Amino acid sequence: MSDQGMDKRKILLIDDSEITLAMEKSVLEARGYEVQAANNLVEFEKLLGSFKPDVILTDIHMPEAKGTDICRTLKNEYNTQNIPIVLFSSLNDDELSKLAAQVGADGFLSKANGLDALGEKVDELVSQILW
């Protein structure tokens, strides 16, 4: 069976750094994901409704809203509670894993591991969490 008819997995990114967003987006698109990116909450909420992502990747430290708060909110909303959320931050893995557990995130990824690790980790998380 060919997988040509398969829809691409959709990832929604939110990060207040446009540079980081652009890099993350290109890394994930190169791995075959369909990616939409938002650098503020309004944009994020618009995309969330129209794009219907399979996975959400959120930065933790943003001026408007903490990724942990976004995660908490999404996990408590009926429409979004089943979308896997990955926290993405420059914190180290230990701190991130504690935070992820506290807010109910499905995974976490330290920016300290570099963007190459991002693609691999997302593949891994997607296969673990979703399919």
N, CA, C and O atoms as a GROMACS GRO file, in nm:
protein
  524
    1MET      N    1   0.084  -0.119   0.000
    1MET     CA    2   0.000   0.000   0.000
    1MET      C    3   0.087   0.125   0.000
    1MET      O    4   0.175   0.138   0.086
    2SER      N    5   0.066   0.214  -0.093
    2SER     CA    6   0.150   0.334  -0.095
    2SER      C    7   0.093   0.435   0.004
    2SER      O    8  -0.028   0.437   0.030
    3ASP      N    9   0.179   0.519   0.057
    3ASP     CA   10   0.130   0.615   0.155
    3ASP      C   11   0.113   0.753   0.091
    3ASP      O   12   0.110   0.855   0.161
    4GLN      N   13   0.101   0.756  -0.039
    4GLN     CA   14   0.086   0.884  -0.106
    4GLN      C   15  -0.043   0.954  -0.067
    4GLN      O   16  -0.047   1.077  -0.057
    5GLY      N   17  -0.147   0.877  -0.045
    5GLY     CA   18  -0.274   0.937  -0.008
    5GLY      C   19  -0.277   0.983   0.138
    5GLY      O   20  -0.370   1.053   0.179
    6MET      N   21  -0.178   0.944   0.213
    6MET     CA   22  -0.174   0.980   0.355
    6MET      C   23  -0.158   1.130   0.374
    6MET      O   24  -0.074   1.193   0.310
    7ASP      N   25  -0.239   1.184   0.463
    7ASP     CA   26  -0.221   1.325   0.494
    7ASP      C   27  -0.094   1.342   0.574
    7ASP      O   28  -0.054   1.255   0.652
    8LYS      N   29  -0.031   1.455   0.553
    8LYS     CA   30   0.087   1.485   0.635
    8LYS      C   31   0.041   1.515   0.777
    8LYS      O   32  -0.068   1.568   0.798
    9ARG      N   33   0.123   1.480   0.871
    9ARG     CA   34   0.095   1.516   1.010
    9ARG      C   35   0.111   1.667   1.025
    9ARG      O   36   0.205   1.726   0.973
   10LYS      N   37   0.017   1.726   1.096
   10LYS     CA   38   0.018   1.872   1.107
   10LYS      C   39   0.070   1.916   1.243
   10LYS      O   40   0.023   1.871   1.348
   11ILE      N   41   0.167   2.006   1.240
   11ILE     CA   42   0.227   2.056   1.364
   11ILE      C   43   0.207   2.206   1.372
   11ILE      O   44   0.233   2.279   1.276
   12LEU      N   45   0.161   2.251   1.487
   12LEU     CA   46   0.146   2.394   1.511
   12LEU      C   47   0.253   2.438   1.611
   12LEU      O   48   0.263   2.383   1.720
   13LEU      N   49   0.332   2.536   1.571
   13LEU     CA   50   0.439   2.587   1.657
   13LEU      C   51   0.399   2.721   1.714
   13LEU      O   52   0.338   2.803   1.644
   14ILE      N   53   0.433   2.746   1.839
   14ILE     CA   54   0.424   2.882   1.891
   14ILE      C   55   0.552   2.916   1.964
   14ILE      O   56   0.596   2.845   2.055
   15ASP      N   57   0.612   3.027   1.924
   15ASP     CA   58   0.739   3.072   1.980
   15ASP      C   59   0.747   3.221   1.952
   15ASP      O   60   0.718   3.265   1.841
   16ASP      N   61   0.787   3.300   2.051
   16ASP     CA   62   0.787   3.445   2.027
   16ASP      C   63   0.906   3.490   1.943
   16ASP      O   64   0.909   3.604   1.897
   17SER      N   65   1.002   3.401   1.922
   17SER     CA   66   1.116   3.437   1.839
   17SER      C   67   1.093   3.396   1.694
   17SER      O   68   1.084   3.277   1.664
   18GLU      N   69   1.082   3.494   1.606
   18GLU     CA   70   1.055   3.464   1.465
   18GLU      C   71   1.168   3.382   1.404
   18GLU      O   72   1.144   3.295   1.320
   19ILE      N   73   1.290   3.410   1.446
   19ILE     CA   74   1.406   3.339   1.391
   19ILE      C   75   1.398   3.191   1.428
   19ILE      O   76   1.413   3.103   1.344
   20THR      N   77   1.373   3.168   1.555
   20THR     CA   78   1.361   3.030   1.603
   20THR      C   79   1.247   2.959   1.530
   20THR      O   80   1.261   2.845   1.486
   21LEU      N   81   1.134   3.028   1.519
   21LEU     CA   82   1.018   2.970   1.451
   21LEU      C   83   1.052   2.928   1.309
   21LEU      O   84   1.018   2.818   1.265
   22ALA      N   85   1.118   3.018   1.237
   22ALA     CA   86   1.152   2.989   1.098
   22ALA      C   87   1.243   2.867   1.088
   22ALA      O   88   1.226   2.783   0.999
   23MET      N   89   1.338   2.858   1.180
   23MET     CA   90   1.430   2.742   1.178
   23MET      C   91   1.357   2.614   1.213
   23MET      O   92   1.377   2.511   1.148
   24GLU      N   93   1.272   2.620   1.316
   24GLU     CA   94   1.198   2.502   1.358
   24GLU      C   95   1.108   2.455   1.242
   24GLU      O   96   1.100   2.336   1.212
   25LYS      N   97   1.043   2.551   1.179
   25LYS     CA   98   0.950   2.520   1.071
   25LYS      C   99   1.022   2.450   0.957
   25LYS      O  100   0.973   2.350   0.903
   26SER      N  101   1.140   2.502   0.920
   26SER     CA  102   1.210   2.440   0.806
   26SER      C  103   1.262   2.301   0.841
   26SER      O  104   1.260   2.212   0.757
   27VAL      N  105   1.307   2.282   0.965
   27VAL     CA  106   1.353   2.150   1.007
   27VAL      C  107   1.238   2.048   0.999
   27VAL      O  108   1.256   1.936   0.949
   28LEU      N  109   1.121   2.089   1.047
   28LEU     CA  110   1.007   1.995   1.050
   28LEU      C  111   0.949   1.972   0.911
   28LEU      O  112   0.908   1.861   0.878
   29GLU      N  113   0.946   2.077   0.830
   29GLU     CA  114   0.895   2.060   0.694
   29GLU      C  115   0.986   1.967   0.614
   29GLU      O  116   0.939   1.888   0.532
   30ALA      N  117   1.114   1.977   0.639
   30ALA     CA  118   1.210   1.890   0.570
   30ALA      C  119   1.185   1.744   0.606
   30ALA      O  120   1.221   1.654   0.530
   31ARG      N  121   1.125   1.721   0.721
   31ARG     CA  122   1.095   1.583   0.764
   31ARG      C  123   0.956   1.539   0.721
   31ARG      O  124   0.909   1.431   0.757
   32GLY      N  125   0.890   1.625   0.643
   32GLY     CA  126   0.762   1.584   0.588
   32GLY      C  127   0.638   1.624   0.666
   32GLY      O  128   0.528   1.576   0.638
   33TYR      N  129   0.654   1.711   0.764
   33TYR     CA  130   0.537   1.758   0.836
   33TYR      C  131   0.479   1.881   0.768
   33TYR      O  132   0.549   1.955   0.700
   34GLU      N  133   0.350   1.900   0.787
   34GLU     CA  134   0.287   2.025   0.745
   34GLU      C  135   0.290   2.115   0.868
   34GLU      O  136   0.238   2.078   0.974
   35VAL      N  137   0.350   2.231   0.855
   35VAL     CA  138   0.375   2.314   0.974
   35VAL      C  139   0.315   2.453   0.959
   35VAL      O  140   0.330   2.518   0.855
   36GLN      N  141   0.248   2.497   1.064
   36GLN     CA  142   0.205   2.637   1.073
   36GLN      C  143   0.270   2.693   1.198
   36GLN      O  144   0.289   2.622   1.297
   37ALA      N  145   0.306   2.821   1.192
   37ALA     CA  146   0.378   2.881   1.304
   37ALA      C  147   0.311   3.010   1.348
   37ALA      O  148   0.262   3.087   1.266
   38ALA      N  149   0.310   3.032   1.479
   38ALA     CA  150   0.254   3.155   1.534
   38ALA      C  151   0.354   3.213   1.631
   38ALA      O  152   0.420   3.140   1.704
   39ASN      N  153   0.366   3.347   1.631
   39ASN     CA  154   0.458   3.403   1.730
   39ASN      C  155   0.383   3.486   1.833
   39ASN      O  156   0.444   3.562   1.909
   40ASN      N  157   0.252   3.473   1.836
   40ASN     CA  158   0.175   3.535   1.945
   40ASN      C  159   0.046   3.456   1.965
   40ASN      O  160   0.010   3.371   1.883
   41LEU      N  161  -0.021   3.484   2.075
   41LEU     CA  162  -0.137   3.407   2.117
   41LEU      C  163  -0.255   3.420   2.022
   41LEU      O  164  -0.325   3.323   1.995
   42VAL      N  165  -0.278   3.541   1.971
   42VAL     CA  166  -0.391   3.565   1.882
   42VAL      C  167  -0.377   3.480   1.756
   42VAL      O  168  -0.471   3.412   1.713
   43GLU      N  169  -0.258   3.486   1.699
   43GLU     CA  170  -0.226   3.409   1.578
   43GLU      C  171  -0.242   3.259   1.607
   43GLU      O  172  -0.300   3.184   1.528
   44PHE      N  173  -0.190   3.219   1.721
   44PHE     CA  174  -0.195   3.079   1.762
   44PHE      C  175  -0.340   3.030   1.771
   44PHE      O  176  -0.374   2.923   1.721
   45GLU      N  177  -0.425   3.111   1.835
   45GLU     CA  178  -0.564   3.070   1.852
   45GLU      C  179  -0.637   3.061   1.718
   45GLU      O  180  -0.719   2.973   1.697
   46LYS      N  181  -0.605   3.155   1.628
   46LYS     CA  182  -0.665   3.151   1.493
   46LYS      C  183  -0.626   3.022   1.422
   46LYS      O  184  -0.710   2.951   1.366
   47LEU      N  185  -0.495   2.992   1.426
   47LEU     CA  186  -0.445   2.873   1.357
   47LEU      C  187  -0.500   2.745   1.419
   47LEU      O  188  -0.530   2.648   1.349
   48LEU      N  189  -0.512   2.746   1.549
   48LEU     CA  190  -0.560   2.628   1.621
   48LEU      C  191  -0.697   2.586   1.567
   48LEU      O  192  -0.724   2.468   1.546
   49GLY      N  193  -0.783   2.688   1.546
   49GLY     CA  194  -0.917   2.659   1.496
   49GLY      C  195  -0.919   2.616   1.351
   49GLY      O  196  -0.990   2.521   1.316
   50SER      N  197  -0.842   2.682   1.266
   50SER     CA  198  -0.850   2.656   1.123
   50SER      C  199  -0.760   2.542   1.077
   50SER      O  200  -0.796   2.468   0.985
   51PHE      N  201  -0.645   2.528   1.140
   51PHE     CA  202  -0.543   2.433   1.095
   51PHE      C  203  -0.564   2.292   1.154
   51PHE      O  204  -0.528   2.192   1.093
   52LYS      N  205  -0.624   2.288   1.273
   52LYS     CA  206  -0.648   2.161   1.344
   52LYS      C  207  -0.523   2.072   1.348
   52LYS      O  208  -0.518   1.967   1.282
   53PRO      N  209  -0.424   2.113   1.424
   53PRO     CA  210  -0.296   2.039   1.428
   53PRO      C  211  -0.308   1.902   1.495
   53PRO      O  212  -0.397   1.879   1.577
   54ASP      N  213  -0.217   1.812   1.457
   54ASP     CA  214  -0.206   1.682   1.523
   54ASP      C  215  -0.120   1.694   1.648
   54ASP      O  216  -0.138   1.620   1.744
   55VAL      N  217  -0.028   1.788   1.645
   55VAL     CA  218   0.065   1.809   1.756
   55VAL      C  219   0.089   1.959   1.771
   55VAL      O  220   0.095   2.031   1.672
   56ILE      N  221   0.103   2.004   1.895
   56ILE     CA  222   0.137   2.144   1.921
   56ILE      C  223   0.273   2.148   1.990
   56ILE      O  224   0.298   2.076   2.086
   57LEU      N  225   0.360   2.235   1.940
   57LEU     CA  226   0.492   2.254   1.999
   57LEU      C  227   0.495   2.396   2.053
   57LEU      O  228   0.483   2.491   1.976
   58THR      N  229   0.510   2.412   2.183
   58THR     CA  230   0.509   2.547   2.238
   58THR      C  231   0.637   2.579   2.314
   58THR      O  232   0.688   2.499   2.393
   59ASP      N  233   0.686   2.699   2.289
   59ASP     CA  234   0.797   2.752   2.367
   59ASP      C  235   0.742   2.777   2.506
   59ASP      O  236   0.621   2.796   2.522
   60ILE      N  237   0.828   2.778   2.608
   60ILE     CA  238   0.777   2.802   2.743
   60ILE      C  239   0.782   2.950   2.779
   60ILE      O  240   0.686   3.004   2.834
   61HIS      N  241   0.893   3.015   2.749
   61HIS     CA  242   0.910   3.153   2.793
   61HIS      C  243   0.875   3.252   2.684
   61HIS      O  244   0.955   3.278   2.594
   62MET      N  245   0.753   3.306   2.692
   62MET     CA  246   0.711   3.407   2.596
   62MET      C  247   0.652   3.523   2.673
   62MET      O  248   0.595   3.503   2.781
   63PRO      N  249   0.664   3.643   2.620
   63PRO     CA  250   0.617   3.760   2.694
   63PRO      C  251   0.467   3.759   2.722
   63PRO      O  252   0.423   3.800   2.829
   64GLU      N  253   0.388   3.712   2.625
   64GLU     CA  254   0.243   3.718   2.642
   64GLU      C  255   0.186   3.610   2.730
   64GLU      O  256   0.095   3.632   2.809
   65ALA      N  257   0.242   3.492   2.716
   65ALA     CA  258   0.185   3.378   2.787
   65ALA      C  259   0.292   3.272   2.799
   65ALA      O  260   0.373   3.252   2.708
   66LYS      N  261   0.293   3.206   2.912
   66LYS     CA  262   0.387   3.095   2.927
   66LYS      C  263   0.332   2.972   2.854
   66LYS      O  264   0.212   2.946   2.853
   67GLY      N  265   0.424   2.899   2.793
   67GLY     CA  266   0.384   2.776   2.726
   67GLY      C  267   0.316   2.680   2.821
   67GLY      O  268   0.227   2.604   2.781
   68THR      N  269   0.357   2.684   2.947
   68THR     CA  270   0.296   2.594   3.045
   68THR      C  271   0.149   2.631   3.068
   68THR      O  272   0.064   2.544   3.086
   69ASP      N  273   0.120   2.762   3.066
   69ASP     CA  274  -0.020   2.806   3.082
   69ASP      C  275  -0.102   2.767   2.960
   69ASP      O  276  -0.217   2.723   2.971
   70ILE      N  277  -0.041   2.785   2.842
   70ILE     CA  278  -0.110   2.747   2.719
   70ILE      C  279  -0.145   2.598   2.724
   70ILE      O  280  -0.256   2.557   2.691
   71CYS      N  281  -0.047   2.520   2.766
   71CYS     CA  282  -0.066   2.376   2.775
   71CYS      C  283  -0.180   2.342   2.871
   71CYS      O  284  -0.269   2.264   2.839
   72ARG      N  285  -0.176   2.403   2.988
   72ARG     CA  286  -0.279   2.378   3.088
   72ARG      C  287  -0.417   2.411   3.033
   72ARG      O  288  -0.512   2.334   3.048
   73THR      N  289  -0.427   2.527   2.969
   73THR     CA  290  -0.555   2.570   2.912
   73THR      C  291  -0.604   2.473   2.808
   73THR      O  292  -0.720   2.430   2.811
   74LEU      N  293  -0.516   2.437   2.714
   74LEU     CA  294  -0.556   2.347   2.605
   74LEU      C  295  -0.599   2.210   2.658
   74LEU      O  296  -0.692   2.149   2.606
   75LYS      N  297  -0.532   2.164   2.762
   75LYS     CA  298  -0.564   2.033   2.817
   75LYS      C  299  -0.697   2.034   2.892
   75LYS      O  300  -0.757   1.929   2.916
   76ASN      N  301  -0.744   2.154   2.929
   76ASN     CA  302  -0.872   2.163   2.999
   76ASN      C  303  -0.989   2.198   2.907
   76ASN      O  304  -1.104   2.202   2.950
   77GLU      N  305  -0.958   2.225   2.780
   77GLU     CA  306  -1.064   2.259   2.686
   77GLU      C  307  -1.105   2.133   2.612
   77GLU      O  308  -1.021   2.057   2.564
   78TYR      N  309  -1.235   2.114   2.604
   78TYR     CA  310  -1.287   1.994   2.541
   78TYR      C  311  -1.235   1.975   2.398
   78TYR      O  312  -1.197   1.865   2.359
   79ASN      N  313  -1.232   2.083   2.320
   79ASN     CA  314  -1.191   2.073   2.179
   79ASN      C  315  -1.045   2.039   2.158
   79ASN      O  316  -1.007   1.983   2.056
   80THR      N  317  -0.963   2.073   2.256
   80THR     CA  318  -0.819   2.057   2.235
   80THR      C  319  -0.754   1.961   2.332
   80THR      O  320  -0.632   1.940   2.326
   81GLN      N  321  -0.831   1.903   2.421
   81GLN     CA  322  -0.766   1.824   2.526
   81GLN      C  323  -0.694   1.700   2.474
   81GLN      O  324  -0.607   1.645   2.542
   82ASN      N  325  -0.730   1.655   2.355
   82ASN     CA  326  -0.665   1.535   2.302
   82ASN      C  327  -0.548   1.562   2.208
   82ASN      O  328  -0.488   1.469   2.155
   83ILE      N  329  -0.516   1.690   2.188
   83ILE     CA  330  -0.403   1.721   2.101
   83ILE      C  331  -0.274   1.712   2.183
   83ILE      O  332  -0.260   1.781   2.284
   84PRO      N  333  -0.180   1.627   2.141
   84PRO     CA  334  -0.055   1.617   2.214
   84PRO      C  335   0.022   1.749   2.211
   84PRO      O  336   0.030   1.816   2.107
   85ILE      N  337   0.078   1.786   2.325
   85ILE     CA  338   0.152   1.910   2.335
   85ILE      C  339   0.294   1.882   2.380
   85ILE      O  340   0.318   1.807   2.476
   86VAL      N  341   0.388   1.943   2.310
   86VAL     CA  342   0.529   1.928   2.343
   86VAL      C  343   0.583   2.063   2.388
   86VAL      O  344   0.571   2.162   2.316
   87LEU      N  345   0.642   2.067   2.507
   87LEU     CA  346   0.704   2.190   2.555
   87LEU      C  347   0.845   2.198   2.497
   87LEU      O  348   0.919   2.100   2.496
   88PHE      N  349   0.880   2.316   2.450
   88PHE     CA  350   1.007   2.336   2.384
   88PHE      C  351   1.074   2.454   2.451
   88PHE      O  352   1.017   2.564   2.454
   89SER      N  353   1.192   2.435   2.507
   89SER     CA  354   1.250   2.542   2.586
   89SER      C  355   1.400   2.527   2.599
   89SER      O  356   1.457   2.422   2.569
   90SER      N  357   1.463   2.634   2.644
   90SER     CA  358   1.608   2.625   2.666
   90SER      C  359   1.641   2.568   2.804
   90SER      O  360   1.758   2.554   2.838
   91LEU      N  361   1.539   2.536   2.882
   91LEU     CA  362   1.565   2.470   3.011
   91LEU      C  363   1.629   2.333   2.984
   91LEU      O  364   1.622   2.280   2.874
   92ASN      N  365   1.692   2.278   3.088
   92ASN     CA  366   1.749   2.144   3.067
   92ASN      C  367   1.642   2.037   3.080
   92ASN      O  368   1.531   2.063   3.128
   93ASP      N  369   1.675   1.916   3.039
   93ASP     CA  370   1.577   1.808   3.034
   93ASP      C  371   1.510   1.780   3.169
   93ASP      O  372   1.391   1.752   3.174
   94ASP      N  373   1.588   1.787   3.278
   94ASP     CA  374   1.531   1.757   3.410
   94ASP      C  375   1.420   1.855   3.446
   94ASP      O  376   1.311   1.816   3.487
   95GLU      N  377   1.452   1.984   3.429
   95GLU     CA  378   1.352   2.086   3.462
   95GLU      C  379   1.230   2.073   3.372
   95GLU      O  380   1.116   2.084   3.416
   96LEU      N  381   1.258   2.049   3.245
   96LEU     CA  382   1.149   2.036   3.148
   96LEU      C  383   1.059   1.918   3.178
   96LEU      O  384   0.937   1.927   3.165
   97SER      N  385   1.119   1.807   3.217
   97SER     CA  386   1.036   1.690   3.242
   97SER      C  387   0.945   1.714   3.362
   97SER      O  388   0.831   1.669   3.364
   98LYS      N  389   0.995   1.786   3.463
   98LYS     CA  390   0.912   1.819   3.579
   98LYS      C  391   0.796   1.909   3.538
   98LYS      O  392   0.680   1.886   3.574
   99LEU      N  393   0.829   2.012   3.460
   99LEU     CA  394   0.725   2.106   3.413
   99LEU      C  395   0.621   2.035   3.329
   99LEU      O  396   0.501   2.056   3.346
  100ALA      N  397   0.668   1.951   3.238
  100ALA     CA  398   0.576   1.880   3.148
  100ALA      C  399   0.479   1.796   3.230
  100ALA      O  400   0.359   1.791   3.202
  101ALA      N  401   0.532   1.730   3.333
  101ALA     CA  402   0.447   1.646   3.418
  101ALA      C  403   0.345   1.733   3.492
  101ALA      O  404   0.228   1.694   3.506
  102GLN      N  405   0.388   1.849   3.540
  102GLN     CA  406   0.298   1.938   3.615
  102GLN      C  407   0.181   1.987   3.532
  102GLN      O  408   0.069   1.995   3.582
  103VAL      N  409   0.207   2.019   3.406
  103VAL     CA  410   0.101   2.081   3.325
  103VAL      C  411   0.032   1.984   3.230
  103VAL      O  412  -0.057   2.023   3.154
  104GLY      N  413   0.073   1.858   3.234
  104GLY     CA  414   0.007   1.759   3.150
  104GLY      C  415   0.053   1.757   3.006
  104GLY      O  416  -0.019   1.709   2.918
  105ALA      N  417   0.173   1.808   2.980
  105ALA     CA  418   0.226   1.804   2.843
  105ALA      C  419   0.258   1.659   2.808
  105ALA      O  420   0.284   1.577   2.895
  106ASP      N  421   0.257   1.630   2.679
  106ASP     CA  422   0.281   1.493   2.634
  106ASP      C  423   0.427   1.466   2.606
  106ASP      O  424   0.468   1.350   2.592
  107GLY      N  425   0.505   1.571   2.599
  107GLY     CA  426   0.646   1.553   2.571
  107GLY      C  427   0.718   1.684   2.594
  107GLY      O  428   0.655   1.787   2.617
  108PHE      N  429   0.850   1.680   2.587
  108PHE     CA  430   0.928   1.802   2.606
  108PHE      C  431   1.056   1.788   2.528
  108PHE      O  432   1.100   1.678   2.495
  109LEU      N  433   1.116   1.902   2.501
  109LEU     CA  434   1.235   1.904   2.418
  109LEU      C  435   1.317   2.024   2.456
  109LEU      O  436   1.267   2.137   2.455
  110SER      N  437   1.443   2.003   2.489
  110SER     CA  438   1.528   2.114   2.525
  110SER      C  439   1.594   2.173   2.402
  110SER      O  440   1.650   2.101   2.320
  111LYS      N  441   1.589   2.306   2.390
  111LYS     CA  442   1.654   2.372   2.277
  111LYS      C  443   1.805   2.354   2.285
  111LYS      O  444   1.876   2.369   2.186
  112ALA      N  445   1.852   2.320   2.405
  112ALA     CA  446   1.995   2.299   2.425
  112ALA      C  447   2.045   2.182   2.338
  112ALA      O  448   2.163   2.173   2.305
  113ASN      N  449   1.953   2.094   2.301
  113ASN     CA  450   1.992   1.978   2.220
  113ASN      C  451   2.008   2.013   2.072
  113ASN      O  452   2.051   1.930   1.992
  114GLY      N  453   1.974   2.136   2.037
  114GLY     CA  454   1.992   2.179   1.898
  114GLY      C  455   1.875   2.145   1.809
  114GLY      O  456   1.791   2.062   1.843
  115LEU      N  457   1.872   2.210   1.694
  115LEU     CA  458   1.759   2.191   1.603
  115LEU      C  459   1.761   2.055   1.534
  115LEU      O  460   1.656   2.006   1.494
  116ASP      N  461   1.878   1.995   1.521
  116ASP     CA  462   1.882   1.862   1.459
  116ASP      C  463   1.805   1.764   1.546
  116ASP      O  464   1.733   1.677   1.497
  117ALA      N  465   1.822   1.782   1.676
  117ALA     CA  466   1.753   1.693   1.770
  117ALA      C  467   1.602   1.716   1.764
  117ALA      O  468   1.523   1.626   1.793
  118LEU      N  469   1.563   1.838   1.728
  118LEU     CA  470   1.420   1.870   1.722
  118LEU      C  471   1.345   1.774   1.629
  118LEU      O  472   1.245   1.714   1.667
  119GLY      N  473   1.396   1.761   1.507
  119GLY     CA  474   1.329   1.674   1.410
  119GLY      C  475   1.319   1.531   1.458
  119GLY      O  476   1.215   1.467   1.447
  120GLU      N  477   1.430   1.481   1.512
  120GLU     CA  478   1.432   1.342   1.558
  120GLU      C  479   1.335   1.322   1.672
  120GLU      O  480   1.260   1.224   1.677
  121LYS      N  481   1.339   1.418   1.765
  121LYS     CA  482   1.255   1.407   1.883
  121LYS      C  483   1.107   1.414   1.846
  121LYS      O  484   1.025   1.340   1.899
  122VAL      N  485   1.074   1.504   1.754
  122VAL     CA  486   0.934   1.515   1.712
  122VAL      C  487   0.889   1.385   1.645
  122VAL      O  488   0.778   1.338   1.672
  123ASP      N  489   0.973   1.328   1.559
  123ASP     CA  490   0.940   1.199   1.497
  123ASP      C  491   0.911   1.094   1.605
  123ASP      O  492   0.813   1.020   1.598
  124GLU      N  493   0.999   1.092   1.702
  124GLU     CA  494   0.990   0.993   1.809
  124GLU      C  495   0.861   1.014   1.890
  124GLU      O  496   0.786   0.920   1.917
  125LEU      N  497   0.837   1.140   1.926
  125LEU     CA  498   0.718   1.170   2.005
  125LEU      C  499   0.591   1.140   1.926
  125LEU      O  500   0.495   1.084   1.979
  126VAL      N  501   0.592   1.177   1.800
  126VAL     CA  502   0.474   1.154   1.716
  126VAL      C  503   0.444   1.004   1.709
  126VAL      O  504   0.328   0.963   1.720
  127SER      N  505   0.549   0.924   1.690
  127SER     CA  506   0.523   0.780   1.680
  127SER      C  507   0.479   0.723   1.815
  127SER      O  508   0.397   0.631   1.820
  128GLN      N  509   0.533   0.776   1.924
  128GLN     CA  510   0.494   0.727   2.058
  128GLN      C  511   0.353   0.771   2.095
  128GLN      O  512   0.270   0.691   2.139
  129ILE      N  513   0.327   0.901   2.075
  129ILE     CA  514   0.204   0.958   2.126
  129ILE      C  515   0.085   0.924   2.037
  129ILE      O  516  -0.022   0.888   2.085
  130LEU      N  517   0.106   0.935   1.907
  130LEU     CA  518  -0.009   0.934   1.819
  130LEU      C  519  -0.035   0.801   1.752
  130LEU      O  520  -0.149   0.755   1.746
  131TRP      N  521   0.070   0.738   1.701
  131TRP     CA  522   0.040   0.624   1.616
  131TRP      C  523   0.133   0.508   1.642
  131TRP      O  524   0.121   0.404   1.578
   0.00000   0.00000   0.00000
